[in-house]
Amino acid sequence: MATPVRVVTLTVDELKELMKQTVYEAVAVLAKEQEEKSKDDDDLLTTTELVELGKYGKSRETIKKFRDQIIAENPNQKIAIKHGRNWSYKLKAFDEWFVNHNEAHEEALKIDPRSRR
């Protein structure tokens, strides 16, 4: 059984209007997805919780060293947030910084292997 085929003719104006509607719908869907994603980005972890994850280091001093590097790179950053005398970290932003930091370090080692820590 063959599927019936319809031929539709549109004027240029009708086609433009149809394309506009499609773009508006796509932008609305994208905005909704970004809003949901931004809600997930609000996961704040303390230094102790980052240490317990074990992915970024096994001591508070290592996390402190990373925090100092983040602040040195950009003093107005939103990755490490101070609450009184305690620090909280946005998990996704910290993870992205950590991955980029490791990639940059690996590239530096390719250039000069003597700069190993």
N, C-alpha and C positions, 0 to 999 in steps of 0.2 A: 504494500500500500504506500503510495506516495503522499508526502505531506503537501497540503495545498500551499501554493505560493501566492502572496499578494504583492502587487506592485503599487507603490504609493508615490504620487508626485507631490512635491512640495515647492513652494516658491522660496526664493532666497530669504525673504523676511520671515516666513514660517520656520525655515531651517534655523535661522539665527535665534529666533525666540525659543525653539526647542533646545538649542545648545545652551542658551542662557539658563533655562530651567534646570537642565542637567547639571550645570556648573553650580548653581545655587544649592541643589540637593547634595552634591558632592562636598561642598564647603561646609554645609550644615553637619554632615556625617563626620567630616574631619574634625570640626570644632568639638563635637560631642566626644569623639575618641580622645582628643587631646585633653579635654576636661577630666575624663575618667583617668587618663594617665597621670595627670598632675595630682590627682587625689592619691595615687599610689606613691608618688615621689615624696610625700610628706612623712614617710617612715623615718623617725628620728631614733638613733641609737646612741647610747652613752658609750664612753670609752671602754667600760667593763664589758658591755655587750659586744663591741667590736673585737675585743681580745678573746672573748668566749667563742666567737665565730671561728677564729683561728686562721682565717683566710688572709688577713692583712698583717699578721704578726702575732707572736705569742706573749707579748708583754705590753704593759701600759707605756713603757718608754718608747717602744717602736711606734705606737700610735701617736705619741706626743711628738716624735721626730717627724712623722708624716704631717701632722697638724701644723707644725712650724714651717715645713716646706710649703704647704698649701697657702698659708698666710703670707709667707715671703713672696710667693709668686703673684698673689693678688690679695691685697689687704681688705678689699671690699667683697670678698668671696662669700658665697652662701652655703658652703659645704660644712664648715665647722662653725657651730653657733655656741656662744658662751651663755650659760644660764647661771648667773651668780659666780661661783667658783668652779662649777662643773661645765663640761663640754658635751654637746650633742652633735651628731653627724647625720647628714642626710645620706642614707645608704646608697641610693642610686648614683648620686653625684660623687660620693666618695669612691665608689667602685669604678666609675668612669675615669676619675683622676688617677686612681691606682693603676689601672690598665695602661693608660697613656704614659704614666711615669715609668712603668716597667718597660714599655716598648722603647721609650727614649733612652733608658739606661742600656738596653740591649744594643741599640744602634751605636751608642757611644763606645761600647765594648768592641764592636766590629771595627770601629775606627782606630781605637787604641786599647788593646787588650790589657795593658799594664794598669789601667785605671780601675781594675777590679777592686771591690770593697774588701 
